[in-house]
Amino acid sequence: MATVVIGTCIVSLKCTTNVCPMDAIHADDTQAYIDPARCEDCDECLDVCPMDAIVKVENLSERKKKYIQINADFFKNRE
């Protein structure tokens, strides 16, 4: 996984779900999530998010590293 969506995501903006060439971004009613199995680190999603809610994993603060698991769990629960 190269990027994750953090808690500042406002999914109603629908700004990033269609930009991913790997179809790795999906959303529920509260936020978008990035599928760690599909993300190929292209960074196309980073520039389109107006909320800066998409962050490269290596740039996450300790406090926000929980979003790595939150994103992964979203897709685990969809199987």
HELIX and SHEET records of a PDB file:
HELIX    1   1 VAL A   11  LEU A   13  5                                   3    
HELIX    2   2 VAL A   57  ASN A   59  5                                   3    
HELIX    3   3 GLU A   62  LYS A   64  5                                   3    
HELIX    4   4 LYS A   66  LYS A   76  1                                  11    
SHEET    1   A 2 THR A   3  VAL A   5  0                                        
SHEET    2   A 2 ILE A  54  LYS A  56 -1                                        
SHEET    1   B 2 ILE A  25  ALA A  27  0                                        
SHEET    2   B 2 ALA A  32  ILE A  34 -1                                        
END                                                                             
